[in-house]
Amino acid sequence: MASNTVVTCSSPNEQKDGELRNSNCSDFDLRSPRIQQIVKDQLELKARNLVMMERDRSVRMQAAYLSWKKKNGFPPTRAALC
């Protein structure tokens, strides 16, 4: 059965052999609205970054295509652009 609680510690030395050694460790309930909002925000940020990376790649490919076509007078093959 999956746990709905995550234990985090501020340094790796605080958790040893599955036991908490220091009171600086915290446990978070993954069902809490605050934690779910943080996870949602992080996923949205990652998705936005991936979209921007793909858009940048598309612009670079288009620029390479136009440059090749201008230089050679005919459209390049896909392999020539990579």
N, C-alpha and C positions, 0 to 999 in steps of 0.2 A: 504494500500500500504506500502511495506517495505521501510525503509529508508536506504540509502547507506552511512550514516554518523553516526559515533559513537562518543559520547562525553565522555572524561575521565578527571578526576580531581585527583590531587595528594593527596587529603585527602577527606574523606566523608563529612566534614563540608562545603566544598566549593559548594556543590550542594544541594539545599533545595527547596522543592516544585516545582521541575522541572525547577527552574531558576538557572542560574550560578551566584554565589556570588563573584567570584574571577577571576582575569585574568589568574590564573595559570591553568585554564581548557583549554583543547585542543579538537578540533574536527578533526577526521580523515576520509578521504574519502576512503571507503572500496574498491573502484574501482582503487585506485592508485596502480601502479606496485610495489612500495616499500612495501605497506601493504600486497598486495597479495603474495609477495615473503616471507615476514615474516610468514604469515599464512601457506604457503606451506612448509617452512622449519620446522616449529613447528609440522605440521602433519607428515612429514617424520621422524622427531626425535621420535615422539610418536610411529609410526609404527615400527621403528627399535628397540625401547625399548620393545615393545610387542613381537617381534620376538625373542629377546634375552631372555626374561622371559620364553617363551615357550620352547626354546632350553634348558635352564637351567632345567626346569621341566622335560623335556624328559631325560636328562642325569641323574637326580636324580632317576627317575623311573627305568631306565636301571640299575643303580647301585643297587637299592633296589631289583630288580629282580634277578640279579646275586648273590647278597649276600644271598638271601632267598634260591635260588637253590643250592648254595654251602653248606649252613647250613643244608638243609632238604633233598637234593638229588632229588627233583622233582619240577617242575614249580609251582609257587603259583597261586592262583586265583587272579583276579583283585582286589577284596575286601581286600585281605590280604596285598596288596601293598599300599593301601591308608591310 
